[in-house]
Amino acid sequence: MPDTASLRARNLAFWTQTAPGWIRHADRHDELGRPLGTAAMDWLRPRPGERILDVGCGCGGTTAALAEAVAPTGRAVGVDLAESMVAAARRRFPRDRHPGLSFVAADIETVGALPGAPFDAVFSRMALMLLADPVGGCAAIRGSLRPGARLAATVFRDGAANPWLAMAVLGAAPHVGALPPLPLGEEPGPFSFAEPARIERVLTAAGFEGVTVQPHDVTLRVPDEPDAVEWLIEMGPASAAYRAVPPAGQAAARSATAGLLARFGAPGGDYRLPAGLWLITATTPG
Ligand SMILES: C[S@@+](CC[C@H](N)C(=O)[O-])C[C@H]1O[C@@H](n2cnc3c(N)ncnc32)[C@H](O)[C@@H]1O
């Protein structure tokens, strides 16, 4: 496995080049991707007055939901590696209209002190499996929390439980240029937290206690429309290559992806995409 510095650089490069697609589809993602975080939100139950950290917040939709839940006196802070996504989050949720909400562009593994710390709770949707140094990154998260704080996060289980992720890459790949390196084994990537015993080991080594890892299945309802298929392509590894080809290549990529997704088509023109997640919960020692 490459060393941690190389994995961190790869992670930053990946998310910097994938960010434009996330920004373009941010509103669609907030709506269609909501089921990916509902279980963690429900477990966390953010309460008015609390300070909550959102790790890997992307374009800020979940951080804004957290800020709303802790209003009027609480605060939600989103942190994300991709500067352009954080800039988009600030544009989408300006301080004058969202006073309890702020965003930090940083790698959670190396950021040090975060404004607003110590937090009462941390939320993370689909980001912990991307840490280059999972124990170090989770220890950094723990270091920003108060004693007795709660953690709730969701991550993908494995590829078999989330077949549409591969379809969005395989459909696009023949029609676009070279893709970034795909992760192997336990290298950071969508399925690096597939093994629940590994998640427990990582969080325990990072200083959390009472770690639970429970399977949670959701269905993403995605309209059978070019923009929605493009959202699926632009969320993942084919994103930058897809953007770089002319419109005809993009149309071919969308059409091939839609062909692979057809088995998930439902009456009424939606895809019903099965997503298999782990809901991870833990607390910091009181
Ligand atoms: C799969 S996306 C999920 C975004 C958002 N949580 C959501 O569910 O819409 C993962 C996000 O984690 C961010 N990320 C990855 N590694 C990170 C790190 N070490 N520190 C901070 N953010 C990170 C990426 O930039 C990306 O925005």
The ligand as a Gaussian input file, in Angstrom:
#p B3LYP/6-31G(d) Opt

LIG

0 1
 C      -18.424000      10.817000      -0.919000
 S      -18.227000      12.509000      -0.575000
 C      -19.554000      12.806000       0.604000
 C      -19.896000      14.259000       0.780000
 C      -21.050000      14.534000       1.738000
 N      -20.759000      14.071000       3.071000
 C      -22.311000      13.913000       1.233000
 O      -22.698000      12.846000       1.701000
 O      -22.928000      14.502000       0.343000
 C      -16.819000      12.522000       0.473000
 C      -16.385000      13.902000       0.871000
 O      -15.357000      13.774000       1.869000
 C      -14.346000      14.721000       1.605000
 N      -13.098000      14.214000       2.222000
 C      -12.403000      13.108000       1.875000
 N      -11.338000      12.952000       2.661000
 C      -11.347000      13.991000       3.531000
 C      -10.480000      14.398000       4.583000
 N       -9.401000      13.696000       4.883000
 N      -10.779000      15.534000       5.260000
 C      -11.886000      16.264000       4.933000
 N      -12.750000      15.910000       3.936000
 C      -12.482000      14.796000       3.250000
 C      -14.302000      14.822000       0.089000
 O      -13.714000      16.023000      -0.360000
 C      -15.786000      14.701000      -0.272000
 O      -16.409000      15.946000      -0.336000

